[in-house]
Amino acid sequence: MAKIISVCIAKGGVGKTTTSVNLAASLALAEKSTLLIDIDPYGSSAVAMGFTPDRIKAGISEIFNFAKAIDYTIHKTDLPYLDFVPANINSIQNDERFAKMTENRVILKNALKDVKSRYDFIIIDCPPTLRGITLNALTASDSVLIPVKCGHFSLDAVDKLFDYISWVREVSNPYLDIEGILLTMYEKNSKVTEISERELRLKYAGYMLETTIPVTNLLNEATFYGKPLCLYKINSEGSLAYINLSYELITKNQESIIKNQE
């Protein structure tokens, strides 16, 4: 069975989509069968993966409308081991309808039952909110990966997310785990980075991942070309950081991956 990981924090601009796309691509590069699911109504993962609206046959909207089975929404990508389910909520009316449907917190969990035996990892790109579709994702997930850009407001967001995860465990998913806290847009010699990292390690030492993701314009540049960074400039610092992250998570989850392959 796949390890289902939601990339989640209620804070914009911290690298959720960048992490979701590049982690999924790096796992696929390591020949781990991976499904990337975009549940953010803005659909940024599709842009980063090079999926224009004319290339999207169906997506998360059809799953929540019960119009299509998840199989029909899965798109092949340029990486043989990576599949993709896009968010395709293209109007305010669709967004409002979609928001109402997400009140049923088990829709995504039930949909994934049909496909999770095919994958080693399922990565879910969540919106920067803690309700509705995010609750659906966390109900369906085994763990949460928390990307954090160093700064005071991001630290507050981590505290709120941990409180929210405790609530999710009570109401819908008692087995939800923390995959780890990932420092993104990392500047080694910055005072803000130093203070933020120290505070995080004091409070959440057991959850901090070893990998950090450096500040690099190439991550944004690759998005303009609709490619994960490993397909754009594989030897770049950012690409190597996400490859390191993928191996850190593969190593951490090695036992469950082996069971899945037996």
C-alpha positions as protocol buffer text, in pm:
chain_id: "A"
residue {
  index: 1
  type: MET
  ca { x: 0 y: 0 z: 0 }
}
residue {
  index: 2
  type: ALA
  ca { x: 112 y: 355 z: -72 }
}
residue {
  index: 3
  type: LYS
  ca { x: 239 y: 587 z: 196 }
}
residue {
  index: 4
  type: ILE
  ca { x: 0 y: 884 z: 166 }
}
residue {
  index: 5
  type: ILE
  ca { x: 164 y: 1215 z: 259 }
}
residue {
  index: 6
  type: SER
  ca { x: -13 y: 1551 z: 266 }
}
residue {
  index: 7
  type: VAL
  ca { x: 208 y: 1856 z: 216 }
}
residue {
  index: 8
  type: CYS
  ca { x: 32 y: 2102 z: 438 }
}
residue {
  index: 9
  type: ILE
  ca { x: 56 y: 2424 z: 639 }
}
residue {
  index: 10
  type: ALA
  ca { x: -187 y: 2716 z: 666 }
}
residue {
  index: 11
  type: LYS
  ca { x: 59 y: 2966 z: 523 }
}
residue {
  index: 12
  type: GLY
  ca { x: 110 y: 3082 z: 168 }
}
residue {
  index: 13
  type: GLY
  ca { x: 446 y: 3132 z: 2 }
}
residue {
  index: 14
  type: VAL
  ca { x: 637 y: 2864 z: 193 }
}
residue {
  index: 15
  type: GLY
  ca { x: 687 y: 2619 z: -93 }
}
residue {
  index: 16
  type: LYS
  ca { x: 401 y: 2371 z: -58 }
}
residue {
  index: 17
  type: THR
  ca { x: 344 y: 2324 z: -430 }
}
residue {
  index: 18
  type: THR
  ca { x: 716 y: 2344 z: -510 }
}
residue {
  index: 19
  type: THR
  ca { x: 781 y: 2076 z: -250 }
}
residue {
  index: 20
  type: SER
  ca { x: 490 y: 1856 z: -360 }
}
residue {
  index: 21
  type: VAL
  ca { x: 592 y: 1863 z: -727 }
}
residue {
  index: 22
  type: ASN
  ca { x: 967 y: 1827 z: -678 }
}
residue {
  index: 23
  type: LEU
  ca { x: 942 y: 1565 z: -405 }
}
residue {
  index: 24
  type: ALA
  ca { x: 701 y: 1357 z: -616 }
}
residue {
  index: 25
  type: ALA
  ca { x: 931 y: 1389 z: -919 }
}
residue {
  index: 26
  type: SER
  ca { x: 1237 y: 1296 z: -714 }
}
residue {
  index: 27
  type: LEU
  ca { x: 1062 y: 989 z: -572 }
}
residue {
  index: 28
  type: ALA
  ca { x: 972 y: 889 z: -927 }
}
residue {
  index: 29
  type: LEU
  ca { x: 1333 y: 947 z: -1034 }
}
residue {
  index: 30
  type: ALA
  ca { x: 1428 y: 694 z: -766 }
}
residue {
  index: 31
  type: GLU
  ca { x: 1185 y: 453 z: -939 }
}
residue {
  index: 32
  type: LYS
  ca { x: 927 y: 470 z: -663 }
}
residue {
  index: 33
  type: SER
  ca { x: 581 y: 455 z: -813 }
}
residue {
  index: 34
  type: THR
  ca { x: 429 y: 790 z: -716 }
}
residue {
  index: 35
  type: LEU
  ca { x: 94 y: 966 z: -754 }
}
residue {
  index: 36
  type: LEU
  ca { x: 81 y: 1345 z: -712 }
}
residue {
  index: 37
  type: ILE
  ca { x: -263 y: 1486 z: -630 }
}
residue {
  index: 38
  type: ASP
  ca { x: -339 y: 1858 z: -647 }
}
residue {
  index: 39
  type: ILE
  ca { x: -631 y: 1955 z: -423 }
}
residue {
  index: 40
  type: ASP
  ca { x: -560 y: 2329 z: -417 }
}
residue {
  index: 41
  type: PRO
  ca { x: -835 y: 2505 z: -618 }
}
residue {
  index: 42
  type: TYR
  ca { x: -570 y: 2736 z: -767 }
}
residue {
  index: 43
  type: GLY
  ca { x: -424 y: 2434 z: -947 }
}
residue {
  index: 44
  type: SER
  ca { x: -61 y: 2544 z: -922 }
}
residue {
  index: 45
  type: SER
  ca { x: 75 y: 2189 z: -943 }
}
residue {
  index: 46
  type: ALA
  ca { x: -69 y: 2155 z: -1293 }
}
residue {
  index: 47
  type: VAL
  ca { x: 119 y: 2466 z: -1402 }
}
residue {
  index: 48
  type: ALA
  ca { x: 441 y: 2336 z: -1247 }
}
residue {
  index: 49
  type: MET
  ca { x: 391 y: 2003 z: -1424 }
}
residue {
  index: 50
  type: GLY
  ca { x: 317 y: 2164 z: -1761 }
}
residue {
  index: 51
  type: PHE
  ca { x: -51 y: 2068 z: -1774 }
}
residue {
  index: 52
  type: THR
  ca { x: -248 y: 2338 z: -1956 }
}
residue {
  index: 53
  type: PRO
  ca { x: -631 y: 2323 z: -1928 }
}
residue {
  index: 54
  type: ASP
  ca { x: -662 y: 2160 z: -2273 }
}
residue {
  index: 55
  type: ARG
  ca { x: -448 y: 1867 z: -2152 }
}
residue {
  index: 56
  type: ILE
  ca { x: -665 y: 1798 z: -1845 }
}
residue {
  index: 57
  type: LYS
  ca { x: -939 y: 1545 z: -1917 }
}
residue {
  index: 58
  type: ALA
  ca { x: -1071 y: 1537 z: -1559 }
}
residue {
  index: 59
  type: GLY
  ca { x: -948 y: 1598 z: -1207 }
}
residue {
  index: 60
  type: ILE
  ca { x: -1031 y: 1643 z: -842 }
}
residue {
  index: 61
  type: SER
  ca { x: -1358 y: 1818 z: -925 }
}
residue {
  index: 62
  type: GLU
  ca { x: -1499 y: 1504 z: -1092 }
}
residue {
  index: 63
  type: ILE
  ca { x: -1391 y: 1289 z: -798 }
}
residue {
  index: 64
  type: PHE
  ca { x: -1582 y: 1505 z: -550 }
}
residue {
  index: 65
  type: ASN
  ca { x: -1880 y: 1536 z: -786 }
}
residue {
  index: 66
  type: PHE
  ca { x: -1887 y: 1155 z: -812 }
}
residue {
  index: 67
  type: ALA
  ca { x: -1883 y: 1211 z: -1188 }
}
residue {
  index: 68
  type: LYS
  ca { x: -1570 y: 1003 z: -1257 }
}
residue {
  index: 69
  type: ALA
  ca { x: -1372 y: 734 z: -1076 }
}
residue {
  index: 70
  type: ILE
  ca { x: -1022 y: 837 z: -974 }
}
residue {
  index: 71
  type: ASP
  ca { x: -876 y: 611 z: -1245 }
}
residue {
  index: 72
  type: TYR
  ca { x: -1018 y: 840 z: -1512 }
}
residue {
  index: 73
  type: THR
  ca { x: -856 y: 1149 z: -1355 }
}
residue {
  index: 74
  type: ILE
  ca { x: -502 y: 1007 z: -1346 }
}
residue {
  index: 75
  type: HIS
  ca { x: -267 y: 1163 z: -1603 }
}
residue {
  index: 76
  type: LYS
  ca { x: 68 y: 1026 z: -1716 }
}
residue {
  index: 77
  type: THR
  ca { x: 367 y: 1260 z: -1691 }
}
residue {
  index: 78
  type: ASP
  ca { x: 712 y: 1288 z: -1848 }
}
residue {
  index: 79
  type: LEU
  ca { x: 849 y: 1065 z: -1571 }
}
residue {
  index: 80
  type: PRO
  ca { x: 759 y: 695 z: -1610 }
}
residue {
  index: 81
  type: TYR
  ca { x: 704 y: 643 z: -1236 }
}
residue {
  index: 82
  type: LEU
  ca { x: 499 y: 959 z: -1177 }
}
residue {
  index: 83
  type: ASP
  ca { x: 122 y: 1000 z: -1228 }
}
residue {
  index: 84
  type: PHE
  ca { x: -80 y: 1313 z: -1161 }
}
residue {
  index: 85
  type: VAL
  ca { x: -436 y: 1406 z: -1061 }
}
residue {
  index: 86
  type: PRO
  ca { x: -491 y: 1780 z: -1126 }
}
residue {
  index: 87
  type: ALA
  ca { x: -720 y: 2027 z: -954 }
}
residue {
  index: 88
  type: ASN
  ca { x: -962 y: 2154 z: -1217 }
}
residue {
  index: 89
  type: ILE
  ca { x: -1191 y: 2394 z: -1033 }
}
residue {
  index: 90
  type: ASN
  ca { x: -1211 y: 2660 z: -1300 }
}
residue {
  index: 91
  type: SER
  ca { x: -1481 y: 2901 z: -1184 }
}
residue {
  index: 92
  type: ILE
  ca { x: -1623 y: 3065 z: -871 }
}
residue {
  index: 93
  type: GLN
  ca { x: -1940 y: 2857 z: -911 }
}
residue {
  index: 94
  type: ASN
  ca { x: -1738 y: 2535 z: -926 }
}
residue {
  index: 95
  type: ASP
  ca { x: -1532 y: 2648 z: -627 }
}
residue {
  index: 96
  type: GLU
  ca { x: -1845 y: 2710 z: -417 }
}
residue {
  index: 97
  type: ARG
  ca { x: -1994 y: 2374 z: -519 }
}
residue {
  index: 98
  type: PHE
  ca { x: -1664 y: 2201 z: -449 }
}
residue {
  index: 99
  type: ALA
  ca { x: -1638 y: 2362 z: -103 }
}
residue {
  index: 100
  type: LYS
  ca { x: -1979 y: 2223 z: -8 }
}
residue {
  index: 101
  type: MET
  ca { x: -1888 y: 1873 z: -125 }
}
residue {
  index: 102
  type: THR
  ca { x: -1570 y: 1870 z: 81 }
}
residue {
  index: 103
  type: GLU
  ca { x: -1783 y: 1876 z: 396 }
}
residue {
  index: 104
  type: ASN
  ca { x: -1798 y: 1498 z: 346 }
}
residue {
  index: 105
  type: ARG
  ca { x: -1452 y: 1436 z: 491 }
}
residue {
  index: 106
  type: VAL
  ca { x: -1407 y: 1079 z: 360 }
}
residue {
  index: 107
  type: ILE
  ca { x: -1457 y: 1133 z: -15 }
}
residue {
  index: 108
  type: LEU
  ca { x: -1085 y: 1141 z: -96 }
}
residue {
  index: 109
  type: LYS
  ca { x: -1007 y: 856 z: 143 }
}
residue {
  index: 110
  type: ASN
  ca { x: -1267 y: 635 z: -24 }
}
residue {
  index: 111
  type: ALA
  ca { x: -1151 y: 733 z: -374 }
}
residue {
  index: 112
  type: LEU
  ca { x: -789 y: 641 z: -296 }
}
residue {
  index: 113
  type: LYS
  ca { x: -886 y: 289 z: -186 }
}
residue {
  index: 114
  type: ASP
  ca { x: -913 y: 196 z: -554 }
}
residue {
  index: 115
  type: VAL
  ca { x: -557 y: 298 z: -648 }
}
residue {
  index: 116
  type: LYS
  ca { x: -328 y: 307 z: -346 }
}
residue {
  index: 117
  type: SER
  ca { x: -212 y: -52 z: -392 }
}
residue {
  index: 118
  type: ARG
  ca { x: -42 y: 56 z: -719 }
}
residue {
  index: 119
  type: TYR
  ca { x: 187 y: 317 z: -566 }
}
residue {
  index: 120
  type: ASP
  ca { x: 473 y: 344 z: -319 }
}
residue {
  index: 121
  type: PHE
  ca { x: 390 y: 707 z: -241 }
}
residue {
  index: 122
  type: ILE
  ca { x: 91 y: 936 z: -286 }
}
residue {
  index: 123
  type: ILE
  ca { x: 175 y: 1306 z: -238 }
}
residue {
  index: 124
  type: ILE
  ca { x: -113 y: 1550 z: -182 }
}
residue {
  index: 125
  type: ASP
  ca { x: -59 y: 1922 z: -245 }
}
residue {
  index: 126
  type: CYS
  ca { x: -292 y: 2102 z: -1 }
}
residue {
  index: 127
  type: PRO
  ca { x: -419 y: 2462 z: -9 }
}
residue {
  index: 128
  type: PRO
  ca { x: -309 y: 2707 z: 265 }
}
residue {
  index: 129
  type: THR
  ca { x: -627 y: 2653 z: 468 }
}
residue {
  index: 130
  type: LEU
  ca { x: -723 y: 2418 z: 751 }
}
residue {
  index: 131
  type: ARG
  ca { x: -1076 y: 2315 z: 660 }
}
residue {
  index: 132
  type: GLY
  ca { x: -1282 y: 2149 z: 389 }
}
residue {
  index: 133
  type: ILE
  ca { x: -1058 y: 1988 z: 131 }
}
residue {
  index: 134
  type: THR
  ca { x: -757 y: 1993 z: 366 }
}
residue {
  index: 135
  type: LEU
  ca { x: -954 y: 1794 z: 622 }
}
residue {
  index: 136
  type: ASN
  ca { x: -1035 y: 1549 z: 342 }
}
residue {
  index: 137
  type: ALA
  ca { x: -664 y: 1515 z: 265 }
}
residue {
  index: 138
  type: LEU
  ca { x: -560 y: 1467 z: 627 }
}
residue {
  index: 139
  type: THR
  ca { x: -838 y: 1213 z: 681 }
}
residue {
  index: 140
  type: ALA
  ca { x: -700 y: 1015 z: 386 }
}
residue {
  index: 141
  type: SER
  ca { x: -331 y: 1053 z: 477 }
}
residue {
  index: 142
  type: ASP
  ca { x: -82 y: 852 z: 676 }
}
residue {
  index: 143
  type: SER
  ca { x: 131 y: 1156 z: 755 }
}
residue {
  index: 144
  type: VAL
  ca { x: 186 y: 1529 z: 708 }
}
residue {
  index: 145
  type: LEU
  ca { x: 496 y: 1691 z: 560 }
}
residue {
  index: 146
  type: ILE
  ca { x: 523 y: 2051 z: 685 }
}
residue {
  index: 147
  type: PRO
  ca { x: 722 y: 2295 z: 469 }
}
residue {
  index: 148
  type: VAL
  ca { x: 837 y: 2597 z: 668 }
}
residue {
  index: 149
  type: LYS
  ca { x: 998 y: 2916 z: 540 }
}
residue {
  index: 150
  type: CYS
  ca { x: 1198 y: 3063 z: 826 }
}
residue {
  index: 151
  type: GLY
  ca { x: 1019 y: 3358 z: 987 }
}
residue {
  index: 152
  type: HIS
  ca { x: 794 y: 3443 z: 1282 }
}
residue {
  index: 153
  type: PHE
  ca { x: 462 y: 3395 z: 1102 }
}
residue {
  index: 154
  type: SER
  ca { x: 563 y: 3052 z: 975 }
}
residue {
  index: 155
  type: LEU
  ca { x: 641 y: 2942 z: 1332 }
}
residue {
  index: 156
  type: ASP
  ca { x: 291 y: 3047 z: 1437 }
}
residue {
  index: 157
  type: ALA
  ca { x: 151 y: 2846 z: 1144 }
}
residue {
  index: 158
  type: VAL
  ca { x: 337 y: 2533 z: 1262 }
}
residue {
  index: 159
  type: ASP
  ca { x: 186 y: 2568 z: 1610 }
}
residue {
  index: 160
  type: LYS
  ca { x: -164 y: 2602 z: 1462 }
}
residue {
  index: 161
  type: LEU
  ca { x: -112 y: 2303 z: 1233 }
}
residue {
  index: 162
  type: PHE
  ca { x: -2 y: 2081 z: 1522 }
}
residue {
  index: 163
  type: ASP
  ca { x: -318 y: 2181 z: 1711 }
}
residue {
  index: 164
  type: TYR
  ca { x: -525 y: 2106 z: 1403 }
}
residue {
  index: 165
  type: ILE
  ca { x: -360 y: 1766 z: 1355 }
}
residue {
  index: 166
  type: SER
  ca { x: -450 y: 1681 z: 1716 }
}
residue {
  index: 167
  type: TRP
  ca { x: -811 y: 1768 z: 1637 }
}
residue {
  index: 168
  type: VAL
  ca { x: -808 y: 1561 z: 1315 }
}
residue {
  index: 169
  type: ARG
  ca { x: -681 y: 1263 z: 1515 }
}
residue {
  index: 170
  type: GLU
  ca { x: -980 y: 1300 z: 1746 }
}
residue {
  index: 171
  type: VAL
  ca { x: -1249 y: 1337 z: 1481 }
}
residue {
  index: 172
  type: SER
  ca { x: -1143 y: 1148 z: 1168 }
}
residue {
  index: 173
  type: ASN
  ca { x: -793 y: 995 z: 1156 }
}
residue {
  index: 174
  type: PRO
  ca { x: -641 y: 867 z: 1482 }
}
residue {
  index: 175
  type: TYR
  ca { x: -337 y: 729 z: 1296 }
}
residue {
  index: 176
  type: LEU
  ca { x: -226 y: 1055 z: 1133 }
}
residue {
  index: 177
  type: ASP
  ca { x: 149 y: 1099 z: 1185 }
}
residue {
  index: 178
  type: ILE
  ca { x: 399 y: 1381 z: 1129 }
}
residue {
  index: 179
  type: GLU
  ca { x: 634 y: 1295 z: 841 }
}
residue {
  index: 180
  type: GLY
  ca { x: 856 y: 1586 z: 932 }
}
residue {
  index: 181
  type: ILE
  ca { x: 919 y: 1960 z: 922 }
}
residue {
  index: 182
  type: LEU
  ca { x: 1107 y: 2074 z: 611 }
}
residue {
  index: 183
  type: LEU
  ca { x: 1291 y: 2405 z: 605 }
}
residue {
  index: 184
  type: THR
  ca { x: 1240 y: 2569 z: 264 }
}
residue {
  index: 185
  type: MET
  ca { x: 1391 y: 2881 z: 101 }
}
residue {
  index: 186
  type: TYR
  ca { x: 1679 y: 2823 z: 340 }
}
residue {
  index: 187
  type: GLU
  ca { x: 1943 y: 3098 z: 368 }
}
residue {
  index: 188
  type: LYS
  ca { x: 2245 y: 2969 z: 560 }
}
residue {
  index: 189
  type: ASN
  ca { x: 2384 y: 3300 z: 681 }
}
residue {
  index: 190
  type: SER
  ca { x: 2057 y: 3475 z: 758 }
}
residue {
  index: 191
  type: LYS
  ca { x: 1983 y: 3588 z: 1115 }
}
residue {
  index: 192
  type: VAL
  ca { x: 1613 y: 3513 z: 1063 }
}
residue {
  index: 193
  type: THR
  ca { x: 1701 y: 3160 z: 953 }
}
residue {
  index: 194
  type: GLU
  ca { x: 1924 y: 3111 z: 1254 }
}
residue {
  index: 195
  type: ILE
  ca { x: 1659 y: 3229 z: 1503 }
}
residue {
  index: 196
  type: SER
  ca { x: 1371 y: 3042 z: 1336 }
}
residue {
  index: 197
  type: GLU
  ca { x: 1565 y: 2717 z: 1307 }
}
residue {
  index: 198
  type: ARG
  ca { x: 1674 y: 2739 z: 1671 }
}
residue {
  index: 199
  type: GLU
  ca { x: 1316 y: 2795 z: 1789 }
}
residue {
  index: 200
  type: LEU
  ca { x: 1183 y: 2511 z: 1577 }
}
residue {
  index: 201
  type: ARG
  ca { x: 1450 y: 2270 z: 1698 }
}
residue {
  index: 202
  type: LEU
  ca { x: 1380 y: 2364 z: 2060 }
}
residue {
  index: 203
  type: LYS
  ca { x: 1008 y: 2295 z: 2027 }
}
residue {
  index: 204
  type: TYR
  ca { x: 989 y: 2031 z: 1752 }
}
residue {
  index: 205
  type: ALA
  ca { x: 1332 y: 1865 z: 1760 }
}
residue {
  index: 206
  type: GLY
  ca { x: 1196 y: 1516 z: 1697 }
}
residue {
  index: 207
  type: TYR
  ca { x: 1017 y: 1626 z: 1380 }
}
residue {
  index: 208
  type: MET
  ca { x: 1290 y: 1822 z: 1199 }
}
residue {
  index: 209
  type: LEU
  ca { x: 1412 y: 1664 z: 874 }
}
residue {
  index: 210
  type: GLU
  ca { x: 1783 y: 1665 z: 796 }
}
residue {
  index: 211
  type: THR
  ca { x: 1730 y: 1797 z: 442 }
}
residue {
  index: 212
  type: THR
  ca { x: 1684 y: 2170 z: 385 }
}
residue {
  index: 213
  type: ILE
  ca { x: 1576 y: 2333 z: 59 }
}
residue {
  index: 214
  type: PRO
  ca { x: 1792 y: 2633 z: -40 }
}
residue {
  index: 215
  type: VAL
  ca { x: 1676 y: 2961 z: -185 }
}
residue {
  index: 216
  type: THR
  ca { x: 1711 y: 2930 z: -562 }
}
residue {
  index: 217
  type: ASN
  ca { x: 1548 y: 3109 z: -854 }
}
residue {
  index: 218
  type: LEU
  ca { x: 1579 y: 2791 z: -1061 }
}
residue {
  index: 219
  type: LEU
  ca { x: 1277 y: 2640 z: -882 }
}
residue {
  index: 220
  type: ASN
  ca { x: 1060 y: 2926 z: -1009 }
}
residue {
  index: 221
  type: GLU
  ca { x: 1230 y: 2920 z: -1347 }
}
residue {
  index: 222
  type: ALA
  ca { x: 1153 y: 2550 z: -1394 }
}
residue {
  index: 223
  type: THR
  ca { x: 785 y: 2621 z: -1324 }
}
residue {
  index: 224
  type: PHE
  ca { x: 773 y: 2857 z: -1625 }
}
residue {
  index: 225
  type: TYR
  ca { x: 880 y: 2563 z: -1840 }
}
residue {
  index: 226
  type: GLY
  ca { x: 626 y: 2330 z: -1676 }
}
residue {
  index: 227
  type: LYS
  ca { x: 889 y: 2093 z: -1542 }
}
residue {
  index: 228
  type: PRO
  ca { x: 1005 y: 1968 z: -1204 }
}
residue {
  index: 229
  type: LEU
  ca { x: 1358 y: 2092 z: -1140 }
}
residue {
  index: 230
  type: CYS
  ca { x: 1504 y: 1743 z: -1182 }
}
residue {
  index: 231
  type: LEU
  ca { x: 1391 y: 1750 z: -1547 }
}
residue {
  index: 232
  type: TYR
  ca { x: 1510 y: 2107 z: -1598 }
}
residue {
  index: 233
  type: LYS
  ca { x: 1851 y: 2119 z: -1428 }
}
residue {
  index: 234
  type: ILE
  ca { x: 1913 y: 1798 z: -1239 }
}
residue {
  index: 235
  type: ASN
  ca { x: 2257 y: 1897 z: -1109 }
}
residue {
  index: 236
  type: SER
  ca { x: 2136 y: 2225 z: -960 }
}
residue {
  index: 237
  type: GLU
  ca { x: 2147 y: 2280 z: -585 }
}
residue {
  index: 238
  type: GLY
  ca { x: 1767 y: 2284 z: -554 }
}
residue {
  index: 239
  type: SER
  ca { x: 1721 y: 1965 z: -755 }
}
residue {
  index: 240
  type: LEU
  ca { x: 1982 y: 1782 z: -549 }
}
residue {
  index: 241
  type: ALA
  ca { x: 1814 y: 1903 z: -228 }
}
residue {
  index: 242
  type: TYR
  ca { x: 1480 y: 1750 z: -331 }
}
residue {
  index: 243
  type: ILE
  ca { x: 1654 y: 1431 z: -440 }
}
residue {
  index: 244
  type: ASN
  ca { x: 1812 y: 1419 z: -94 }
}
residue {
  index: 245
  type: LEU
  ca { x: 1468 y: 1474 z: 60 }
}
residue {
  index: 246
  type: SER
  ca { x: 1324 y: 1187 z: -140 }
}
residue {
  index: 247
  type: TYR
  ca { x: 1597 y: 953 z: -22 }
}
residue {
  index: 248
  type: GLU
  ca { x: 1549 y: 1068 z: 337 }
}
residue {
  index: 249
  type: LEU
  ca { x: 1180 y: 979 z: 315 }
}
residue {
  index: 250
  type: ILE
  ca { x: 1246 y: 653 z: 128 }
}
residue {
  index: 251
  type: THR
  ca { x: 1490 y: 549 z: 399 }
}
residue {
  index: 252
  type: LYS
  ca { x: 1246 y: 649 z: 671 }
}
residue {
  index: 253
  type: ASN
  ca { x: 968 y: 446 z: 508 }
}
residue {
  index: 254
  type: GLN
  ca { x: 1179 y: 157 z: 381 }
}
residue {
  index: 255
  type: GLU
  ca { x: 995 y: -111 z: 578 }
}
residue {
  index: 256
  type: SER
  ca { x: 651 y: -18 z: 441 }
}
residue {
  index: 257
  type: ILE
  ca { x: 788 y: 9 z: 85 }
}
residue {
  index: 258
  type: ILE
  ca { x: 933 y: -342 z: 106 }
}
residue {
  index: 259
  type: LYS
  ca { x: 597 y: -476 z: 230 }
}
residue {
  index: 260
  type: ASN
  ca { x: 425 y: -304 z: -62 }
}
residue {
  index: 261
  type: GLN
  ca { x: 659 y: -473 z: -312 }
}
residue {
  index: 262
  type: GLU
  ca { x: 618 y: -824 z: -170 }
}
